[in-house]
Amino acid sequence: MSKNKASNSLIEVKNFKIYGEIKKGKFKMPFNKLVKALKIDDALEKIYCDFGSRHKAKRFEVKIINVEQED
């Protein structure tokens, strides 16, 4: 019988602090947001989805300035 490595390892959810701004026309709105995700790519996807649904911002209107992983 073979062991499944995935069943023995735990998946760790990390906290990411994301800094950026939304630019809609001449209006710029800075933001910083704490997101829980497995990877940085997943955290960025959550940011794009969240601001797209709340502010109707397209991906090119959301500028990510910095991403920090918190403990």
N, C-alpha and C positions, 0 to 999 in steps of 0.2 A: 504494500500500500504506500502511496506517495503522500507526503505532507503538503498541505497548501500553505504557502508562506503568508498569504494575505490574511488567513484566519488567525495567525499567531501575532501579527503586528497590529498595533492600535493606530488609528488615524487621528492625528492631532490637529485640531482647529486652532488657527492662529489669529491674532488681532493685528490688523493693519491700520495705521493712521495715514490717511490720504489727504494731501494738500493740493489745491488747484483752483481753477476759476472757470466760470461759464461766461462765454461772450455771446451775447445776443444783440446784434447790431452794434450800436455804440455803447451799450450797457455791459459792464463787467461786474460779475458777482463772485467774490472770492469765497472759498469754502474749505473746511477741514472736516473730515468725517471718519469715524471709527467703524471699520467693517470686519466682520468675522468671516474667514474663508480658509480653505486648505492651502491655496497658492496665491501668489501675487496676481496672476492672470485672472483667477476667479474673483478676487477683490475688485479689480478694475472693471470686470464685466458687470459686477453688481452696481458700481458707481455709474457706469454708462446707462444701465437699465433704469436705475432710480431717478437720475436727472432727466432721462428721456421721458419717463412717465409723469414726473412731477412738474417739470418746467418746459416740456416739449422741446428739449435741447437735442440737437443731432450730435453724433459722436465727434465731428470736427469742431463743434462749438465748445466742447468740454476739453480743457487743457489741464493735464496732470502735471503738477510742478514737482512733487516729492512724494515718495512712499516710504514709510517707516514701519518696521515690524516691532510691535510692543510685546512685552512678556506677560 
